[in-house]
């Protein structure tokens, strides 16, 4: 191992050859960093792209991520595999491991590519306009890439574009009335993120259910209508009865926007007209 800099080290790991290689054994460079817990791989964001090879198909992490996104858009995360990506690209599966060491890194690249789309919200004046633009763009991206919602709400995303979106959101919320310090900002971000994750997962789950069953909400309610009518006529559920009888089927986008405004009003402590 040769010491590089800033606690980073480089090592070579032997890996089996693939159909793109004329050798039975080749070597993959590993980039390691020293941590209080021992050596750990350098994050994919900080590792250099592999040196170009004399191969028929040029590769890059961006190209691999774009291909993976197309597959996930069509088949979901369960239908995503290194073998499928390699087949789509016309290369051997092992060649992809020069660029990503595991599935987690692949998902990180895919997620950050979506955050790159979210970051393209344009210029907006005022903290509220900025937050509204980012959150609505997040919803649009999640509806375009439904698998993205499955990866929200767990550990934070730390790719460069994800960090840029997080910085823009936090900086804007930090200017909101009622946010007076770091504790207020953490709570405001927590409330906003909880709403976004819950709302997007709920909307996308309903879309998936409608596709898989061929039944939308209105048809599902109609099928259960006789049973629900009998239950409501008992008089034990008067508020539910009002919601069912008098309530309208709300537009998803309009409802998302209304609830988002409610969250922002709660953060500021002042209702927005």
Helices and strands as residue ranges (DSSP letters): E 2-3, E 8-16, E 25-35, E 38-41, H 61-75, G 77-79, H 82-89, G 93-98, H 103-118, H 127-144, H 147-150, H 160-173, H 182-213, H 217-223, H 225-232, H 238-246, H 252-268
